Amino acid sequence: MIGWCLLFLVTIEGVCSEIRLQQFPSELKRPGETVKISCATSGYTMTSYTLEWSGFSLTEDVSSSTQYLQIRSLTAEDSAVYFCSRVHSD
């Protein structure tokens, strides 16, 4: 039973290591400024979409596999840890 469990974990690690998300270093901005955070991806095909929501915009450059989160007119309430992630669904 333990042998099967270890084999399963190694297999999963190999599959997951092909998909990569790279988020770039943090930025410090002042209220009223704009920040543009990027996340480069590899190991899967991106689909094209754009999202705009109350001062936040999410865009992407499919040719470079990079997604961008831009926040305009920053306020203290926008202070947070922002991170990129990939969600898979069938």
C-alpha positions as CSV (number, residue, x, y, z in Angstrom):
1,M,0.0,0.0,0.0
2,I,2.8,2.5,0.8
3,G,4.5,1.7,-2.5
4,W,1.4,2.7,-4.4
5,C,1.0,5.9,-2.5
6,L,4.6,7.0,-3.2
7,L,4.3,6.1,-6.9
8,F,1.1,8.2,-7.0
9,L,2.7,11.2,-5.4
10,V,5.7,11.1,-7.8
11,T,3.3,10.9,-10.7
12,I,1.3,13.9,-9.6
13,E,4.4,16.0,-9.0
14,G,5.6,15.3,-12.5
15,V,2.3,16.4,-14.0
16,C,2.0,19.6,-11.9
17,S,5.6,20.7,-12.6
18,E,4.8,21.3,-16.3
19,I,2.4,24.2,-15.5
20,R,4.1,27.3,-14.2
21,L,2.9,30.7,-13.0
22,Q,5.4,33.4,-12.4
23,Q,4.4,36.5,-10.5
24,F,6.8,39.4,-10.5
25,P,8.1,41.3,-7.4
26,S,5.9,43.4,-5.1
27,E,5.3,47.1,-5.7
28,L,4.7,49.9,-3.3
29,K,2.4,52.7,-4.6
30,R,0.8,55.8,-3.1
31,P,-3.0,56.6,-3.0
32,G,-4.2,57.9,-6.3
33,E,-1.6,56.1,-8.4
34,T,-2.1,53.1,-10.7
35,V,-0.4,49.7,-10.4
36,K,-0.1,47.0,-13.1
37,I,0.7,43.5,-11.8
38,S,1.8,40.8,-14.2
39,C,1.7,37.1,-14.1
40,A,3.5,35.0,-16.8
41,T,2.2,31.5,-17.5
42,S,3.6,28.4,-19.3
43,G,2.6,24.8,-19.7
44,Y,-1.0,25.3,-20.9
45,T,-2.9,27.3,-23.5
46,M,-4.5,30.5,-22.4
47,T,-7.9,31.5,-23.5
48,S,-8.6,35.1,-24.4
49,Y,-10.7,37.3,-22.0
50,T,-10.9,40.8,-20.5
51,L,-12.5,41.8,-17.3
52,E,-13.3,45.3,-16.1
53,W,-14.7,45.9,-12.6
54,S,-14.8,49.1,-10.5
55,G,-11.3,50.4,-11.2
56,F,-9.8,47.0,-11.7
57,S,-9.1,45.6,-15.1
58,L,-7.7,42.2,-16.1
59,T,-6.2,41.8,-19.5
60,E,-3.8,39.5,-21.2
61,D,-1.2,39.2,-23.9
62,V,-1.8,35.8,-25.4
63,S,1.4,35.9,-27.5
64,S,3.6,36.3,-24.4
65,S,1.3,34.2,-22.1
66,T,1.1,37.1,-19.6
67,Q,-1.9,38.3,-17.7
68,Y,-2.1,41.8,-16.1
69,L,-4.2,43.1,-13.2
70,Q,-4.4,46.9,-13.3
71,I,-5.8,48.9,-10.5
72,R,-6.4,52.7,-11.0
73,S,-6.8,55.4,-8.4
74,L,-5.5,53.3,-5.6
75,T,-6.9,53.8,-2.1
76,A,-5.8,52.4,1.3
77,E,-8.6,49.9,1.0
78,D,-6.8,48.4,-2.1
79,S,-3.9,47.3,0.2
80,A,-3.8,43.5,0.0
81,V,-1.8,40.5,-1.2
82,Y,-2.7,39.9,-4.8
83,F,-1.6,36.6,-6.4
84,C,-2.2,34.8,-9.6
85,S,-3.5,31.2,-9.8
86,R,-4.9,28.8,-12.3
87,V,-8.2,27.1,-11.9
88,H,-9.0,23.9,-13.9
89,S,-12.6,22.7,-14.5
90,D,-14.0,20.1,-16.9
